[in-house]
Protein backbone atom coordinates (compact mmCIF):
# COMPACT_ATOMS: atom_id res chain seq x y z
CA UNK A 1 0.00 0.00 0.00
CA UNK A 2 3.08 2.24 0.14
CA UNK A 3 1.82 3.78 3.36
CA UNK A 4 -1.45 4.95 1.83
CA UNK A 5 -4.65 4.67 3.83
CA UNK A 6 -6.96 1.79 3.03
CA UNK A 7 -10.68 2.43 2.57
CA UNK A 8 -11.89 -0.39 4.80
CA UNK A 9 -15.50 0.04 3.72
CA UNK A 10 -14.39 -0.63 0.15
CA UNK A 11 -12.68 -3.79 1.42
CA UNK A 12 -15.86 -4.87 3.21
CA UNK A 13 -17.85 -4.20 0.04
CA UNK A 14 -15.40 -6.44 -1.83
CA UNK A 15 -15.94 -9.20 0.71
CA UNK A 16 -19.71 -8.86 0.27
CA UNK A 17 -19.27 -9.15 -3.48
CA UNK A 18 -17.15 -12.30 -3.16
CA UNK A 19 -19.57 -13.92 -0.73
CA UNK A 20 -22.46 -13.16 -3.07
CA UNK A 21 -20.92 -14.97 -6.03
CA UNK A 22 -22.28 -18.32 -7.15
CA UNK A 23 -18.80 -19.36 -8.27
CA UNK A 24 -16.56 -18.08 -5.49
CA UNK A 25 -12.75 -18.01 -5.62
CA UNK A 26 -10.83 -20.62 -3.65
CA UNK A 27 -8.25 -18.10 -2.45
CA UNK A 28 -8.29 -14.39 -1.60
CA UNK A 29 -4.99 -12.52 -1.49
CA UNK A 30 -4.89 -9.30 0.54
CA UNK A 31 -1.70 -7.38 -0.17
CA UNK A 32 -2.84 -4.45 1.89
CA UNK A 33 -3.46 -3.55 5.50
CA UNK A 34 -2.35 -1.44 8.39
CA UNK A 35 -2.79 -0.80 12.10
CA UNK A 36 -6.33 -0.20 13.35
CA UNK A 37 -7.31 1.06 16.80
CA UNK A 38 -11.03 0.80 16.10
CA UNK A 39 -12.10 -2.31 18.04
CA UNK A 40 -15.54 -2.52 16.44
CA UNK A 41 -14.08 -2.27 12.93
CA UNK A 42 -11.59 -5.03 13.73
CA UNK A 43 -14.49 -7.19 14.94
CA UNK A 44 -16.30 -6.49 11.66
CA UNK A 45 -13.14 -7.42 9.75
CA UNK A 46 -12.94 -10.68 11.71
CA UNK A 47 -16.58 -11.40 11.00
CA UNK A 48 -15.95 -11.20 7.26
CA UNK A 49 -12.90 -13.46 7.50
CA UNK A 50 -14.95 -15.98 9.47
CA UNK A 51 -17.61 -15.95 6.73
CA UNK A 52 -15.02 -16.39 3.99
CA UNK A 53 -13.26 -19.31 5.67
CA UNK A 54 -16.63 -20.89 6.54
CA UNK A 55 -17.19 -21.39 2.80
CA UNK A 56 -13.60 -22.63 2.44
CA UNK A 57 -12.04 -19.55 0.90
CA UNK A 58 -8.37 -19.40 1.93
CA UNK A 59 -7.44 -15.91 3.15
CA UNK A 60 -3.84 -14.73 2.72
CA UNK A 61 -2.46 -11.31 3.73
CA UNK A 62 0.83 -9.43 3.83
CA UNK A 63 2.12 -9.06 7.40
CA UNK A 64 3.27 -5.47 6.90
CA UNK A 65 6.44 -3.47 6.28
CA UNK A 66 6.75 -1.67 9.61
CA UNK A 67 9.63 -3.46 11.31
CA UNK A 68 11.85 -0.44 10.70
CA UNK A 69 9.10 2.16 10.48
CA UNK A 70 9.27 2.15 6.67
CA UNK A 71 5.55 2.12 5.88
CA UNK A 72 3.57 3.83 8.64
CA UNK A 73 6.43 5.44 10.57
CA UNK A 74 6.02 3.18 13.60
CA UNK A 75 8.06 0.10 14.37
CA UNK A 76 6.44 -3.31 14.01
CA UNK A 77 2.78 -2.37 14.17
CA UNK A 78 0.18 -5.15 14.29
CA UNK A 79 -1.51 -5.00 10.91
CA UNK A 80 -4.97 -6.02 9.83
CA UNK A 81 -6.21 -8.15 8.12
CA UNK A 82 -2.97 -10.17 8.59
CA UNK A 83 -3.43 -10.38 12.37
CA UNK A 84 -6.96 -11.78 12.16
CA UNK A 85 -7.77 -15.39 12.99
CA UNK A 86 -8.11 -17.50 9.86
CA UNK A 87 -5.72 -15.39 7.80
CA UNK A 88 -2.33 -16.71 6.65
CA UNK A 89 0.02 -13.86 7.54
CA UNK A 90 3.04 -13.67 5.22
CA UNK A 91 6.41 -12.09 5.97
CA UNK A 92 9.08 -11.20 3.43
CA UNK A 93 12.54 -12.61 2.88
CA UNK A 94 15.44 -10.32 2.03
CA UNK A 95 18.19 -10.86 -0.52
CA UNK A 96 21.57 -11.55 1.11
CA UNK A 97 24.88 -10.85 -0.60
CA UNK A 98 25.38 -14.53 -1.40
CA UNK A 99 22.32 -14.43 -3.63
CA UNK A 100 23.43 -11.29 -5.40
CA UNK A 101 26.69 -13.05 -6.21
CA UNK A 102 24.83 -16.08 -7.52
CA UNK A 103 25.73 -18.36 -4.62
CA UNK A 104 23.64 -20.45 -2.26
CA UNK A 105 22.26 -18.81 0.85
CA UNK A 106 20.15 -19.42 3.91
CA UNK A 107 16.88 -17.43 3.94
CA UNK A 108 17.07 -14.15 5.85
CA UNK A 109 14.04 -12.14 6.87
CA UNK A 110 13.87 -8.67 5.30
CA UNK A 111 14.64 -5.86 7.71
CA UNK A 112 11.27 -4.19 7.00
CA UNK A 113 9.12 -7.32 7.43
CA UNK A 114 6.87 -7.26 10.50
CA UNK A 115 7.85 -9.72 13.21
CA UNK A 116 5.18 -10.91 15.63
CA UNK A 117 3.39 -14.05 16.74
CA UNK A 118 0.78 -13.63 14.00
CA UNK A 119 3.28 -14.31 11.19
CA UNK A 120 2.58 -17.76 9.75
CA UNK A 121 5.08 -18.12 6.91
CA UNK A 122 7.46 -16.10 4.75
CA UNK A 123 8.32 -15.88 1.07
CA UNK A 124 10.60 -13.78 -1.10
CA UNK A 125 9.72 -10.11 -0.87
CA UNK A 126 12.72 -8.22 -2.23
CA UNK A 127 14.08 -7.75 -5.75
CA UNK A 128 10.71 -8.87 -7.15
CA UNK A 129 10.48 -8.00 -10.85
CA UNK A 130 7.19 -6.33 -11.79
CA UNK A 131 5.80 -4.31 -14.69
CA UNK A 132 5.21 -0.61 -14.10
CA UNK A 133 4.06 2.16 -16.41
CA UNK A 134 7.03 3.73 -18.15
CA UNK A 135 7.07 7.49 -17.46
CA UNK A 136 9.46 7.93 -20.39
CA UNK A 137 7.08 6.33 -22.88
CA UNK A 138 6.44 8.49 -25.95
CA UNK A 139 3.64 7.87 -28.42
CA UNK A 140 2.69 4.58 -26.82
CA UNK A 141 6.12 3.05 -27.41
CA UNK A 142 7.46 0.92 -24.55
CA UNK A 143 4.49 1.74 -22.30
CA UNK A 144 5.79 -0.48 -19.51
CA UNK A 145 9.12 -1.19 -17.92
CA UNK A 146 10.42 -3.90 -15.59
CA UNK A 147 11.42 -2.69 -12.15
CA UNK A 148 12.39 -4.38 -8.89
CA UNK A 149 10.07 -3.90 -5.91
CA UNK A 150 10.06 -5.02 -2.30
CA UNK A 151 7.51 -5.57 0.42
CA UNK A 152 5.39 -8.21 2.08
CA UNK A 153 2.73 -7.34 -0.52
CA UNK A 154 4.87 -9.21 -3.05
CA UNK A 155 5.45 -12.18 -0.73
CA UNK A 156 1.78 -12.83 0.03
CA UNK A 157 0.71 -13.63 -3.57
CA UNK A 158 3.26 -16.43 -3.71
CA UNK A 159 1.60 -18.09 -0.74
CA UNK A 160 -1.83 -17.47 -2.28
CA UNK A 161 -0.63 -19.16 -5.48
CA UNK A 162 0.65 -22.12 -3.47
CA UNK A 163 -2.75 -22.37 -1.76
CA UNK A 164 -4.41 -22.48 -5.18
CA UNK A 165 -2.07 -25.29 -6.24
CA UNK A 166 -2.91 -27.27 -3.11
CA UNK A 167 -6.63 -26.80 -3.81
CA UNK A 168 -6.17 -27.98 -7.39
CA UNK A 169 -4.33 -31.10 -6.22
CA UNK A 170 -6.81 -31.73 -3.39
CA UNK A 171 -10.25 -30.36 -4.38
CA UNK A 172 -11.84 -31.70 -1.22
CA UNK A 173 -9.53 -29.80 1.12
CA UNK A 174 -11.10 -27.17 3.36
CA UNK A 175 -9.50 -23.76 3.96
CA UNK A 176 -8.08 -25.11 7.23
CA UNK A 177 -6.65 -28.16 5.44
CA UNK A 178 -4.89 -25.95 2.91
CA UNK A 179 -3.43 -23.65 5.55
CA UNK A 180 -2.21 -26.69 7.47
CA UNK A 181 -0.61 -28.16 4.34
CA UNK A 182 1.24 -24.90 3.63
CA UNK A 183 2.60 -24.27 7.11
CA UNK A 184 3.47 -27.90 7.82
CA UNK A 185 5.56 -28.19 4.65
CA UNK A 186 7.38 -24.88 5.19
CA UNK A 187 11.17 -25.13 5.18
CA UNK A 188 12.76 -24.32 8.52
CA UNK A 189 15.45 -21.67 8.20
CA UNK A 190 18.64 -22.51 10.09
CA UNK A 191 18.35 -19.25 12.04
CA UNK A 192 15.15 -20.62 13.58
CA UNK A 193 17.50 -22.91 15.56
CA UNK A 194 15.09 -25.84 15.60
CA UNK A 195 12.04 -23.84 16.69
CA UNK A 196 8.72 -24.79 15.14
CA UNK A 197 7.61 -21.14 14.95
CA UNK A 198 9.34 -17.78 15.35
CA UNK A 199 8.03 -14.23 15.20
CA UNK A 200 10.32 -13.53 12.23
CA UNK A 201 9.74 -16.57 10.00
CA UNK A 202 6.44 -17.96 11.25
CA UNK A 203 6.55 -21.69 10.58
CA UNK A 204 9.28 -21.25 7.99
CA UNK A 205 9.86 -20.47 4.32
CA UNK A 206 7.23 -21.29 1.71
CA UNK A 207 7.92 -24.61 0.00
CA UNK A 208 5.75 -24.95 -3.09
CA UNK A 209 7.31 -28.16 -4.38
C-alpha positions as CSV (number, residue, x, y, z in Angstrom):
1,X,0.0,0.0,0.0
2,X,3.1,2.2,0.1
3,X,1.8,3.8,3.4
4,X,-1.5,4.9,1.8
5,X,-4.7,4.7,3.8
6,X,-7.0,1.8,3.0
7,X,-10.7,2.4,2.6
8,X,-11.9,-0.4,4.8
9,X,-15.5,0.0,3.7
10,X,-14.4,-0.6,0.1
11,X,-12.7,-3.8,1.4
12,X,-15.9,-4.9,3.2
13,X,-17.8,-4.2,0.0
14,X,-15.4,-6.4,-1.8
15,X,-15.9,-9.2,0.7
16,X,-19.7,-8.9,0.3
17,X,-19.3,-9.2,-3.5
18,X,-17.1,-12.3,-3.2
19,X,-19.6,-13.9,-0.7
20,X,-22.5,-13.2,-3.1
21,X,-20.9,-15.0,-6.0
22,X,-22.3,-18.3,-7.1
23,X,-18.8,-19.4,-8.3
24,X,-16.6,-18.1,-5.5
25,X,-12.8,-18.0,-5.6
26,X,-10.8,-20.6,-3.7
27,X,-8.2,-18.1,-2.5
28,X,-8.3,-14.4,-1.6
29,X,-5.0,-12.5,-1.5
30,X,-4.9,-9.3,0.5
31,X,-1.7,-7.4,-0.2
32,X,-2.8,-4.4,1.9
33,X,-3.5,-3.5,5.5
34,X,-2.4,-1.4,8.4
35,X,-2.8,-0.8,12.1
36,X,-6.3,-0.2,13.3
37,X,-7.3,1.1,16.8
38,X,-11.0,0.8,16.1
39,X,-12.1,-2.3,18.0
40,X,-15.5,-2.5,16.4
41,X,-14.1,-2.3,12.9
42,X,-11.6,-5.0,13.7
43,X,-14.5,-7.2,14.9
44,X,-16.3,-6.5,11.7
45,X,-13.1,-7.4,9.8
46,X,-12.9,-10.7,11.7
47,X,-16.6,-11.4,11.0
48,X,-16.0,-11.2,7.3
49,X,-12.9,-13.5,7.5
50,X,-15.0,-16.0,9.5
51,X,-17.6,-16.0,6.7
52,X,-15.0,-16.4,4.0
53,X,-13.3,-19.3,5.7
54,X,-16.6,-20.9,6.5
55,X,-17.2,-21.4,2.8
56,X,-13.6,-22.6,2.4
57,X,-12.0,-19.6,0.9
58,X,-8.4,-19.4,1.9
59,X,-7.4,-15.9,3.2
60,X,-3.8,-14.7,2.7
61,X,-2.5,-11.3,3.7
62,X,0.8,-9.4,3.8
63,X,2.1,-9.1,7.4
64,X,3.3,-5.5,6.9
65,X,6.4,-3.5,6.3
66,X,6.8,-1.7,9.6
67,X,9.6,-3.5,11.3
68,X,11.9,-0.4,10.7
69,X,9.1,2.2,10.5
70,X,9.3,2.1,6.7
71,X,5.6,2.1,5.9
72,X,3.6,3.8,8.6
73,X,6.4,5.4,10.6
74,X,6.0,3.2,13.6
75,X,8.1,0.1,14.4
76,X,6.4,-3.3,14.0
77,X,2.8,-2.4,14.2
78,X,0.2,-5.2,14.3
79,X,-1.5,-5.0,10.9
80,X,-5.0,-6.0,9.8
81,X,-6.2,-8.2,8.1
82,X,-3.0,-10.2,8.6
83,X,-3.4,-10.4,12.4
84,X,-7.0,-11.8,12.2
85,X,-7.8,-15.4,13.0
86,X,-8.1,-17.5,9.9
87,X,-5.7,-15.4,7.8
88,X,-2.3,-16.7,6.6
89,X,0.0,-13.9,7.5
90,X,3.0,-13.7,5.2
91,X,6.4,-12.1,6.0
92,X,9.1,-11.2,3.4
93,X,12.5,-12.6,2.9
94,X,15.4,-10.3,2.0
95,X,18.2,-10.9,-0.5
96,X,21.6,-11.5,1.1
97,X,24.9,-10.8,-0.6
98,X,25.4,-14.5,-1.4
99,X,22.3,-14.4,-3.6
100,X,23.4,-11.3,-5.4
101,X,26.7,-13.1,-6.2
102,X,24.8,-16.1,-7.5
103,X,25.7,-18.4,-4.6
104,X,23.6,-20.4,-2.3
105,X,22.3,-18.8,0.8
106,X,20.1,-19.4,3.9
107,X,16.9,-17.4,3.9
108,X,17.1,-14.1,5.8
109,X,14.0,-12.1,6.9
110,X,13.9,-8.7,5.3
111,X,14.6,-5.9,7.7
112,X,11.3,-4.2,7.0
113,X,9.1,-7.3,7.4
114,X,6.9,-7.3,10.5
115,X,7.8,-9.7,13.2
116,X,5.2,-10.9,15.6
117,X,3.4,-14.1,16.7
118,X,0.8,-13.6,14.0
119,X,3.3,-14.3,11.2
120,X,2.6,-17.8,9.8
121,X,5.1,-18.1,6.9
122,X,7.5,-16.1,4.8
123,X,8.3,-15.9,1.1
124,X,10.6,-13.8,-1.1
125,X,9.7,-10.1,-0.9
126,X,12.7,-8.2,-2.2
127,X,14.1,-7.8,-5.8
128,X,10.7,-8.9,-7.2
129,X,10.5,-8.0,-10.8
130,X,7.2,-6.3,-11.8
131,X,5.8,-4.3,-14.7
132,X,5.2,-0.6,-14.1
133,X,4.1,2.2,-16.4
134,X,7.0,3.7,-18.2
135,X,7.1,7.5,-17.5
136,X,9.5,7.9,-20.4
137,X,7.1,6.3,-22.9
138,X,6.4,8.5,-26.0
139,X,3.6,7.9,-28.4
140,X,2.7,4.6,-26.8
141,X,6.1,3.1,-27.4
142,X,7.5,0.9,-24.5
143,X,4.5,1.7,-22.3
144,X,5.8,-0.5,-19.5
145,X,9.1,-1.2,-17.9
146,X,10.4,-3.9,-15.6
147,X,11.4,-2.7,-12.1
148,X,12.4,-4.4,-8.9
149,X,10.1,-3.9,-5.9
150,X,10.1,-5.0,-2.3
151,X,7.5,-5.6,0.4
152,X,5.4,-8.2,2.1
153,X,2.7,-7.3,-0.5
154,X,4.9,-9.2,-3.1
155,X,5.5,-12.2,-0.7
156,X,1.8,-12.8,0.0
157,X,0.7,-13.6,-3.6
158,X,3.3,-16.4,-3.7
159,X,1.6,-18.1,-0.7
160,X,-1.8,-17.5,-2.3
161,X,-0.6,-19.2,-5.5
162,X,0.7,-22.1,-3.5
163,X,-2.7,-22.4,-1.8
164,X,-4.4,-22.5,-5.2
165,X,-2.1,-25.3,-6.2
166,X,-2.9,-27.3,-3.1
167,X,-6.6,-26.8,-3.8
168,X,-6.2,-28.0,-7.4
169,X,-4.3,-31.1,-6.2
170,X,-6.8,-31.7,-3.4
171,X,-10.2,-30.4,-4.4
172,X,-11.8,-31.7,-1.2
173,X,-9.5,-29.8,1.1
174,X,-11.1,-27.2,3.4
175,X,-9.5,-23.8,4.0
176,X,-8.1,-25.1,7.2
177,X,-6.7,-28.2,5.4
178,X,-4.9,-25.9,2.9
179,X,-3.4,-23.6,5.6
180,X,-2.2,-26.7,7.5
181,X,-0.6,-28.2,4.3
182,X,1.2,-24.9,3.6
183,X,2.6,-24.3,7.1
184,X,3.5,-27.9,7.8
185,X,5.6,-28.2,4.6
186,X,7.4,-24.9,5.2
187,X,11.2,-25.1,5.2
188,X,12.8,-24.3,8.5
189,X,15.5,-21.7,8.2
190,X,18.6,-22.5,10.1
191,X,18.4,-19.3,12.0
192,X,15.2,-20.6,13.6
193,X,17.5,-22.9,15.6
194,X,15.1,-25.8,15.6
195,X,12.0,-23.8,16.7
196,X,8.7,-24.8,15.1
197,X,7.6,-21.1,15.0
198,X,9.3,-17.8,15.4
199,X,8.0,-14.2,15.2
200,X,10.3,-13.5,12.2
201,X,9.7,-16.6,10.0
202,X,6.4,-18.0,11.3
203,X,6.5,-21.7,10.6
204,X,9.3,-21.2,8.0
205,X,9.9,-20.5,4.3
206,X,7.2,-21.3,1.7
207,X,7.9,-24.6,0.0
208,X,5.7,-24.9,-3.1
209,X,7.3,-28.2,-4.4
